[in-house]
Amino acid sequence: MFKALLVNKTDDAGYTCSLTELDESQLPASGDVTVRVEWSTINYKDGLAITGQAPVVRSFPLVPGIDFAGTVTASDHPNWKAGDQVLLNGFGVGESHWGGLAQMARVKGDWLVALPHVLSARDAMALGTAGYTAMLCVQALQRHWEAAGVKPGSGEVLVTGAGGGVGGVAIALLAGMGHAVVASTGRLEEGVYLKALGAAEVIERSGLSAPGKPMQKERWIGVVDSVGSHTLANACASTRYGGAVAACGLAQGMDFPASVAPFILRGVTLYGIDSVMAPLAKREAAWQQLARDLDRSKLESITKEIGLAEALQAGPAILAGQVRGRLVVNVNA
């Protein structure tokens, strides 16, 4: 038997998520690797799955949790054997396939990444999909800047949704590379925290979140945006000639009320960042660079540890914007 959060529909078409005990025989038969989960985490998408505020969960019953890290206990996959330490992000896990907010998981071996040797399972989940996504964003900007000959210190980089997990890791990574990072947040009281991560300046998000002009004063050499909607449109409108924007989220909305003007008059590039179905080589490169480049002390400063039962309350909190940084879940607590 093992503990897990379980999402289900009720007879009256309601929706529940509760802490329960399951038998290992109930794990999905479609997986070929069984993992004893040690750590998981809570992302925005997990909040939606736990609360039912959006149709993230596509089959019932289902264990939520789009991330986990742990140790292989059994494998029919050629790449993995019992004792291997692995992590997983995305691939529909926690949405259409049982996920990581549990003490056991069974998944397809093709979805797994070897845990980098310098990271513990807890470190990996302190990063989770949020940190991995932030790294994919930063790598897209790095490739763009290298091709354009842009050096650190040559201009400001904007990070929106700075108080969230993607934002916090992006700030730490970019600042560690020598960039001047401007953090946009709706919680200016978090300014000291954001500057400790490496932000050179903290701005109120209202200047970006309202409808704006299609072309604005040039400021950013690059942007990491996890917000979408008007915020993304304004970020593009104020990006400097030849700059780049990496878009990975929709906390404000899925819409993009923008103009083509920044793209055809300033040569701005918009990179769409998908972390869910990214190929294995891209995942491995992101995790290796995270393990190499991220200041581990800064990771600890943005991390709060909770137990599996506490994840039920963490879901609504992350949707309400009440969570700073990363929540790492000790599934065995």
N, C-alpha and C positions, 0 to 999 in steps of 0.2 A: 504494500500500500504506500501511496505517496500523497502529499498535500499539493493542492492546486487551486487556482482560481478557475471557476467554470461559469461561462456565459450560457444562458439558455433562454428560450421563450416559454412563457407560461400559457396555460389554456385560454386565458382571456386576451391573448395577443400582446401581453406585457413582456417585459425584458428584465432578466435578473443576472446579477454577477455575484457569486458568493464563494467563500472559502470552503473547500470540501476535501474529502479523501477519495482517491481513485485507486483502482488496481492496475498494475502494469499491463495486464491483458487488454485494458481499455485504450491503450495508446494506438495511434493510427497505424493500420496495417500497411499503408502505402510507403512508410519510411523504411530505409535499410540500415540506419545507424541509430542506436539507442544511446542517449547521453544522460548521465546523472548531472543535473543542473546544479551549479553552485551559486551563481549570481545572475540576476536579470536586472531590468531597469524599467522606468516609466517614461515614455515619450508622449507627445501630443496625440499621436494615433492610438496609443494604448489608453489614454484618457477617453477617447471617443468609444473605444471598444468596451471599456469598463462601464461607462455611463449609458451607452446606447444613444448618444446625442447625434450620431451620424451612422449610416449603415456600413460601418467598417467590417463587422463580422458577417460573413457570407454563408456560413453553415452552422448548424446547431446540433448538439451542444459543442462548445469550443473553448479551449484554454487560450486566453489572450496572451499577449507578450510578443513583440516583434524582434526581441533580442534575447540571447542567453549566452552564457559561457559555462563550460563544465568539462567533464571527463567522459570519454567513450566507455561504455560498459559492454557493448556488443555491436558487431558490424558485419554486414554482408557486402560492404562496399570495398573495392580494392585499395582505396586510398587511406582507409582508416582501420585501426585495430584497437582493441581494449587497452585503456591507459592513455590514449592520445588526448591532449588538451585542445579543445576546439572552441570556436565562437561562431555565432550566426547572427546575421542581420537580414531582414526582409524576406524576399521570395514568397510573399503571401503567408508566411508563418505568423500566427496571431490574428489572421484575417480569414483565410480559407483552410488553413492547416493548423493543428494544435501547436501552441506557442510556448514561450519560455517562462511564464509566470506560474511555475510549477517546479517540483523537485525532480521530475523526469520528463524527457522529451524523446520522441522518435521522429526523425526527419530524413530527407534524402541526403546522402553523402555529398552529392554535387553542390549542395548549398553551404557546406561547412568551410571554414577557413581555419588553418592552424593558428593557435594562439601564439603571437610573437613571444620569444623566450624571455624578453625583458619586461613583459607585462604579466601581472597576475590576472586571474579571472575577474577579480574585483576591479582592477584598473580598466580592463576591457569594457566592463559594463558601466563604470563611471563615465566612460566615453560613449559606448553604445551607438545606436544609429545616429544620434545627434552629433557625436564627435566624429564619427566616420563620414557623415554627410558634410560636416564643416570641412573636413580634410579634402573631400572631393571638390568642394567649392574653391578652396585655396589652391589646389593643384590646377584647376582650370584657369584661375587667374595667373598662377605662376607660368604656365605654358604660354599664355597670351603675352605676358610681360617679357618673357625671354625672347619671344619671336620679334617683339617690338623694340627690344633693347632698353626696356624700362628697369631702372634700378631702385632698390629700397631707398626711401628718403626723397624720391623725386615728386611726391605728391601724397595726398590723403586718401585713405581707404575707408569707406563707409561700411559699418556692420549694423544692419537693422535687427530688431528683435533681440537686442544685445543681452537682455536679462535671461533669456532662455538658454537651453543647452547648446544649440548650434551656435548662437551668438557668442557665448562665453568661450567656447573652444576656438572659434574663428579669431576672436580678439587675441587670445593667448598665442596662437600660431603666427598670426600676421605680425604682432608686436615682436615676437621672438625672432622673426626674419628681418627686423629693422624697419618695418613700415610704421608710418604715423596713422594710427587707427582712431576713427571717430565713431563712437558708440551711440546709436539711437535707441531710446527706451522710453516707455511710458511711466517709468518709476525712477525719477531723478534722485530719490533718496538712496538709490543703489550706486550713486556716482563713485563713492569711495571704493566699493567693491569692484566696479568696472575698471577704474584706474589701476587698481592693484593687479588686475589681469593684464594690463598693458595699454589700455585706452589712453590716448593723449588728450582727448576731449569727449565729453558726454553731452548730447543734445536731446531735447524733448522731442518725442516722436510726432507731436502734433504738426510740426513744420513739414513733415513728409506725408502724413496720413490723410490730409484733406486734398480735394481736387486742386490740381496745379496747372501751370502753363505747360504746353507741349515742349517748349525749349526754355531752359532756365540757365542761370549763371553757371559756367563750368567750374566744377570743384573736385570731383572724385577721379582718381586714376583707376579705381576698381571698387566694386561693391559686392558684399555677400548679403543677400536678402532672403530672409525666411518668412516674410510677411505677405508679399503679394499685393494685389489691388492697387490703390492709389500710391502706397508707399513705393512699390516697385516702379510704377510709372514715373514718379517724381525723381527717384534715384537715377533712372535712365536719362531723364530730361536734364539732370545736372551733372552727368558724367562727362569728363573732359574728352576732347578729340582723340579718337583712337583707343579710348578706354574700354573696360569690360565690366559686365555685371553677371554674377552667378546667382541664379534664382533657384531656390530649393524648397520654398514653403508657401503656405497660404493662410497664415494666422489671421490676417485681416480679411481675406477673401480670395476666391478663385479668379475673379475678374481681373482684367488688365486694361484699364481705361487710359490708353496711351496713344501717342502719335508715332508715325514712322519717322518723324523729323530727326530725332537723335541718331537714328541708324543710317539714314541716307545723307544727312548734312554734316554729321560729326564722325561718322564711321564707328559708332559705338557697337560693340558686340554683346549680345545677350546669350549667355550659356544656360541651358536648362540642365539641372543636376538631378539625375535619378539615382537614388540609392537602393531602391527595392530590387531591381532586376539587373543591376550592373554586373558585367562579366567578372569571372573569378580573378583574372589578371589585374583588373582595375581595383578590385577589393583588396587583394593582397598588397598591391602597391600603396594603397591608402593606409592600411594598417601598419605596414612597415615604416612609413614616414611618420605616422602618429607615434609609434614606439620610439623613433629616433629623435624627433624634433620637439615634441611637446614637453614643456617643463612640468614634471610630475608634481611638484609642489603646488603649481597653479591648478592642476587637475583636482588635487585634494581640496583646495579652497572653494571649488564650485560644487563639491559633492556632499550630499547628505545621505546617510544610510538608513533604510527602513526595512521592516519585515514584510513578509508576504501578506499578512492580514492588513497592514497599514496601506498597502497598495490600493485597497478599495476606496479609501478616503483620498488618496493621492490623485486618482483619476479626475474627479471633479475639480480639485485644486489646480491641476495643471491647465485645465480648460479655462479656468477663471483668471489665469495669469498670476496666480498666487505662489508659484514655484520659481525660485531662483536657481539657476544652474541645473545640476543633474541630481536625480534621485536614483540611487543604486539599491537594488532589492536583494537582501539576503534571504533566499527562499527557504533556508533551513533554520531561520531564527524563529 
